[in-house]
Amino acid sequence: MKRIPGTNKRTQILLGFLLVWMGCSSPRDIIIISGQTMGTTYSIKIIHVGLFEAQKKIEQGIDSILTEVNRKMSTWDSNSEISRFNQNQTDSPIPVSPEFFQVVNMAQAISRKTNGAFDVTVFDLMSLWGFGPNPKSGMPTHEEIEKVLSFTGYEKIMIDKKSLIKQHPSTKLDLNAIAKGYGVDKVFQFLLSKGFTDLFVEIGGEVQCSGRNQRNKYWSIGIENPSGGNKPDRMFAAIVYSDGGAVATSGNYRNFVNINGEIHGHTINPNTGYPIQTNVLSVTVLSNSCMVADAWATALMVMDYETGLKKVTENPDIKAVWILDKKDGSRRVARSVGAKIDDSIYEIIR
């Protein structure tokens, strides 16, 4: 899927693919700004009272933020900051922008907490399995995987004040598993700074919201029902109702490749170099930061459910919801302590 630098926006009075349940109260005014960014779509809902005269400036501000995130973090743009970093093979400190540093610094912190299950040095590993801007064709050999693993791993990137140091000249970064969440946070904070309090910001399914929706109800966020299974006609597996916070979901059913007749999901275990093989179909993470939720959702997809639950329990800044596959084709939903969902179409086991 080709990443699209910049944005192509349109304003509409329609809701996106996420559910907003309607009550019986009179609807408030809503402005919806949507478009494309980071190879996916975005939808921003702003509830307001009275005349909304600054819409053009708000749209321009959002456009500027998303364009800048792409300019710094898109591996599909050969002139982006991350592409220039990947092309740099020096072992000296590489100065980076404050925004780039912030994202990589957070990524490294989560890598340490997850024992490398989350790792942004996987650019060449993803390419080897047919993903990214330079996908290889065919099934990678064990030797090819071992070679790439020799220069990947979060330990290969060191933080030095406001610079980054490569421990191997061939190490390359891929921020796709955290950049969308970062973009959501940036847009959300921009809108808060403009005085809006009832907000819903979504990029590629990653969400940050506050306040109430058009009907003065909690925002409702659908957890997508993974394809397949015994309830293929149901779009959502469950609903998260929220008046504030971030929600991000990761699942192998969204992005995969066919290699010699074998289907492989895009979640690669950074430690082994191979696609994951667990009964976890998707993980939804709740946090105060969408950047944090985005990264943790990817990390938890790499782990089996029991390991992931232990990690979530050890980190009080996140909660999680798992959709698990059973051998008979049925599914179950599991939750960490404090994770609240409604209208689950599957059995909840905890």
N, C-alpha and C positions, 0 to 999 in steps of 0.2 A: 504494500500500500504506500503510495508515494506521499511524502510529506509535502505540504503546501506552505511555503513561507508566506508570512503576512496573513491578512484576513480578507474575506470577501463577505461583507455583512449585509443583512437586510433587517428591517424592523417590521414586526408583525404582531398582530393581536391574536396569537395562537399559542397554545402550550406546547412544549417540547414533548419528547417521548416519555418523560417522567410524569407520573400521575400527580395531579393536584385535585384532591377530592372536594367537591362542592357542597357547601352547607346551605342553609335556608336564609342566611343573612344577605343583605344587599352587597353586591360585589364592589370592591374599591377599584380605583383606576390602576391599571397595570401597563407597564411598558415592557416589551420583550425585544431584546436585541439578539440576533443570532447570526451565525455565519460559519466560516471554516477557519481552522488554525491547527497547526501541529499535525496535519494529516488526518484530522477528524473534525467534528462539528462542535460548536459551542452555543449555549443558550443562556441568556441572562434576563432575569425577571426582576423588575423594580416596582414595588408598590409605592404609590405616592398619593398625596392629597392635594387637590386644587390643580392649577395650571402647571404644566411641565414644559418650561420654556428653554431649558438648557439641554435638551435631548441631543442636539447636534454635537455640543461640546463633550457630553458624556460619551457618545459614540466614538468621537475622535480620541478621547482619553483611553478608552478600552482598546481601540485599534492600535494605538501607540504602544501600549503595554504588551499586547500579544505579538506584535511585530518584533519588539525588542527581545522577547523571550525566544522567539524563533531565531533571531539574528545571533543570539548567544549560544543556544543549546540544540539547534537542529543539525543532526549529522547528514541530513539530506541537502544542506546548503554547503557547498565546498568552501565558501568564504566566511562561514560562521566562526564564532570564537572557538567552539568545540572542535570544528574541523581543523582549524589552524593549530590548536593544541595537539590533536592527534597526529598531525604531520610533523610536529616538532620532535626531534629525536635527541635533544640535548639532555645531559644529566644535571644541568644547572637549574636553579629555581626558575620556574616559568611564571611571570606575573600574569594574573588574571583579574577580570573585573570583580567588583564586590558581589554582584549578583551570582556570577559563576562560582565564586569562592563559597558563597553561602550554601548553594545547592550541593556542591561536592563535599563540603564540610559536614552537612547533615547526612549525606549519603554514607560517608565514612563512619559516622557515629552509629548509624543503623546497621552497617556492615559488622561493626564490632559486637553489637548487641545480638546479632543473629548468627554469629560465627561464620560470616561470609555467605549466608543464604541470600542476602541482598548484596549486590556487587555491581558497580557501574563501570568496571573495567572489561565488560563482556563484549565489546564491539566486535572483535574478530571471532569470538565464539558464536555470536549470533549470525555473523556472515557465513560461517562454516556450515551452519544448519539451514541456510537459505533465507535468512531474515535481514532486514536493513537495506541500506542504499547500495551495497556491493555484495549481493547474495551469491554464494557458490552453488553450483549445481551438483546433484548426485549425493549419495550417502558418504559422509566423511569417514575416513579410516581412523582406526585407533591411534595410529602414528600421527596423523594430522591433529587430532584432538589433543594429544599429549604435547605436541609442539606448541600449540596455542596456549595451553594451560601453563606452559613455562614462563609466559610473560603476562598472564592475567592473574587476578587476585587483588583484593583491596589493599593488601600490604604493599603492593607495587607503587602506590601513590602515597607520598608523604606531604604533610602540611608544614609549610615554613612561613610563619607570619601570614602574609596575604598572598603567598605564592604556592605553587604546587611543584613537587619534584617527582620525576619518574625514576623508579628504581630499575627500570628496563626501558631501553629506547623504543621498543616496539609496542609498549602498552598504550592502548587507546580507550577512550571513555565513550560510554553510551548512556545518556541521561533520560532516555525515553520513559523509564519506569518511575521517574520522580518529577520530570519537568512539567507535565500536565497539572499535577497537584500544586506545584510552585506557581504556575500561571493562574490557577484558580485563586490562590491566596492573594496574589498581587492585584488581580482585578477586584476581589472582594474588599481588600483594604482600601483601594482607590475609591470605591463607591461609599464605603463607610466614611471616608474623609470628606465626602461631598454632602454628608448629613443624612444619607439614607440608612434606614434601620431594618426595613422589611425587604430582604434580598434573597435571591436564589441565583447562584453562579455555578454553571456546569460546563465542563470541557471534557468531551469524550467519556461521559458517564461519571467523572469525578466531581464531587459537589461540595460547596460550602454555602451555608444559608444562615439566616438570622431572622427573628421576628415571626410574622405570620404571612399567610398567602392572601390572595385577592378576596377570599371569603372570610378572612380573619381567623382561619384555622391553622393548625400546625402544617408546615410543609410536609408533603409525603413523598418519599423517595423509594421507587421500586427497585427491589433486588431482582435482577434479570434471571429468568428461569433458563438454565443452560440447555442447549439444544439436545435432542434425544430424550431418553427416559420415557416414563409411562404417562406423562402429562404434557405432551408436546403442544397442546392447544392453549396452554396458559402462558401468558407473556411474563408475568412476574411470579417469583417463588414466594415472596414476602414483601412487606412494606415497613419502612422505617419512618416513623413520624418524628419530626424535629422542629424545634424553634431556635436552634442554633448549633453550629458545629459542622464538621466535615465528614464526608462519607466517600470511600473509594472502594472499587471492586476489581479484582483480578480473576481471570478465568481462562483456561486453555481453549475453550470453545469459541473464543472470539477471533483468534489469529493462529493459523496453522499452515503447514506446507505438506505437500504430497511428494515424498521422495521414493521413487521406485515402487509406487503402489502402497507405501506405508505412510500413514498420517501421523505427523509430529506436531505437537503444540509448541507455542513460542516460549513457554517457560522452560528455561534451561538451568539445570543445577550448576552454579558457577564452580562448585568444588569438584564435581565429577566430569563436567563437560558434556553431559548427556541430558536429553529431555527427561523431565520428571515422570515417575511412574507411581502415583499414589491414587487413593480413592477420593481425593479432594477435587471437586469440580469447580468450585469458586470460593473465594474468600472476600468478605466485605469488612472493611475496617472503619471504625468510628474514632475520631480524634478531634482535637481543637484545631489542628493544622491539616490542610488537605495534602500538603507536601509530605508530611509524616504518614498520613493514611495511605497515600499512593504507594510509597516505598514499602511500607509494612505489608500491604496487600500482596505485592509481588513476592516479598520474602516468605510470607506464610504459604503461598502457593507451592514453594519449593519444598516445604516441610510436610510430613504426614500430620494428621490432625492432632494426635497426642503430643507431639513435639511442639507444634504450633500453639496449642492451648497452654502449655507450660511457659512458652516465651511470652504470650500475652499476659498471663497471670503475673509474670515478673516485671511487666512494664505497665504501670497504672495509667499512663497517658493514652492508652489505646484500649479499645474493645473490639471484638470480632464475631462474625457470623460465618459459619462454614456450611456449604451444601456438599453432602457426602454421597457417593455412589455405592449402592449395594450390588452384590453379585447377581441378584435376581432382576436387576434393572430398576428397582425402586430406589427412592432417595430419602435422605433424612437431613434435618437441619440441626446444627449444634451451635451453641452460643457460649461466649465467655461471660463471667459474672458482670452484670450491669448492662449487657447488650440487649436492648428491647426491640422486638419486632412484632408485627401484627399480620393477621390474614395469611399465615403460612399455608401453602398447599401441600406441604410434606410434614411428616411426623417430626416433632421437636424432641430430641433425645436428652437435652439438658438446657 
